[in-house]
Amino acid sequence: MKILEVNHLTKTFGGLTAVNDVTFSIEAGEISAIIGPNGAGKTTLFNLISGFLEPTTGSVTFDGEAITGVPVATVAAKGLVRTFQLVQLFPDLTALGNVRVGSHLQSRGGVWSALLRNKRSREQAVAIDANARELLAFVGLGGRDNMGATELTYGQQRLLEVARALATKPKLLLLDEPAAGLNREETEHLAHVIGEIVKRGISVLIIEHDMSLVMKIAAKVIVIDFGKKIAEGKPEEVQQDAGVLDAYLGGVEYA
């Protein structure tokens, strides 16, 4: 079953075509990856898919529903959620507080319920806290609930972003360079966490420069160059594409 379909997506900025007639689909329950050099248009493509940008032409279908031009908050509420290439946490909040923010996207009762502190809102607050603590433990941040976001290491902050995104209860999680700035041990832990996310029934689409990570966890790899898709297939198929190897993998196969 396809959870995401991107059809002839194009985005121009003046005379620059950042994304050029890109078409691909993502299967539910899998990890897929988009690779390509800096400036290839990968993050712009993510912005188009997640509603941060409106395409010049083309369409995006998520979970069987057209979402082209739909506001980003509405897209996220439908279950398509993304993280960013640069860490974007709430620095004045604790780790628990940051995950709570993600939970409120799916909370019910509204502002008045929260202000009145009725029984329903109190029960909801307890459930949100419990879920936030479970997600922190899930990504490997158990026991750091009350640490400030800025007190965490960079690698821990990346994991906190993932926990916050999971709190929104996504169906498809878009991760923009999740391994950027991580050391080998942290990257291995991240790979484990992403694998566990998929076991929870959440599909994952990542942009990533760490080719060892991509080849290890992705079921499908999409290659972008100058805004165009130049290759698509299983990791082992992409590995054997001479043009892709020369341009993106340095001519080296990754196990």
CORVENFEN-V491227 format. One line per field, one symbol per residue. psi: psi as a letter, one per 20 degrees, with the letter a starting at -180 (. if undefined). A space follows every 50 residues. Layout:
psi->???
This chain:
psi->pphpppolpppqncjpohpnlpprqpqqjrpqqprrrpjijghhgghggi jhqpqgrrqpppkjppjpjpqhhggghijoqqrrhppmrohiqrgghghh ghhihjqrhrghgghilrgghghggghggggghghghgijkpijgjqqhi iqrghhhghhhggghhhilqhppooolhjpjqrgghghggggghhhghhj jpqppqpqinhggghhiphqpppppliqpiqpaqghghhioggggghhjk jpqp.
